[in-house]
Amino acid sequence: MNCYNGEKYLREALDSVYQQTFQDWEIVFWDNASTDSSASIAQSYDARVRYARSPVNEPLGAARAAALRCVRGRCIGFLDTDDVYLPHTIETQLEALQGGGYGMVYGGAIVIDQFGKRRAVRTPRHRSGDIFGRLLQRYDITMASALVDASAVRELQLSFRPDFWYGPDYHFFMTIASTYPVGVIPRPIVKYRQSPGSLSHSTRHLVSKEAGATLEELEHRMPERMRAFVRERQSARDRLVFYDAVGHLTRGDRTAARTALRSIAAAQWQYRFLLAMLSLRAPTPVLLRLLGRN
């Protein structure tokens, strides 16, 4: 559990772990130099919360990497301070992971707002197996829903990219999926909170850059495997342009967003629809909601 000034929802997140039907766990709590009451909240729990603190605020990737070095368990889950486990989350993840030869498993999520109100349900689009190509086309892993086999992390000598602010999880999970089959739980197993002040909102403009760096690293790491996914790689590259459009629109540059979408409009009807909505001068908040669903 990585934390930076997460006091608002922190107790709810921690309590959701303590309420699990599976109880053989510990929490590695990494405080990324918080200035609010996060430290006192985390330290008010028992010894199953192993608290550690960074002396300075670091990029999200560096903080996740530091927490990962503290892990002692055979399996690794990830719960940010504004997300929530359902009571059977860990039990469900473990049942899916065991016996399948999977490097990791993940499931769906109930999307909630800053007040905890249910807004949507994300159901995984893929089925268990070698889904690397499908994830290139359509990445749908909600981080809180993932459970990773620690032996796969060690074998790959894998960590989170310390220079990534937005997408260290994409790099981490895609590297695992490139080598191991992945188990998919076809129903929601966590609550994922979307709130205007979250780090993911403030760093959204970095998505294209960081996802592009991940694709380049994978192409260098396993060129033959990547060459086998011509169409899927192109879809992933088109997605980077889409992320650029989201970044432009977030900064209020509708002209640049329109130019970006126009360059990929032939690839998917969703891109053509969004371009049409942008050309029809749909309000920016409406467009951002539509962009967030694609």
Buried (B, 14 or more C-beta within 10 A) or exposed (E): BBBBBBBBBBBBBBEBBBEBEBEEEBBBBBBBBBEBBBBEBBEEBEEEBBBEBBEEEBBBBBBBBBBBEEBEEEBBBBBBBBBBBBEEBBBBBBBBBEEBEBBBBBBBBBBBEBEEEEEEEBEBBBEBEEBBBBBBBBBBBBBBBBBBBBEBBEEBEBBBBBEBBBBBBBBBBBBBBBBBBBBBBEEBBBBBBBBEEBBBEEBBBBBBBBBBBBBEBBEEEBEEBBEEBEEBBBBBBBBBBBBBBBBBBBEEBBEBBBBBBBBBBEBBEBBBBBBEBBEEEBEBEEBBEBBEEE
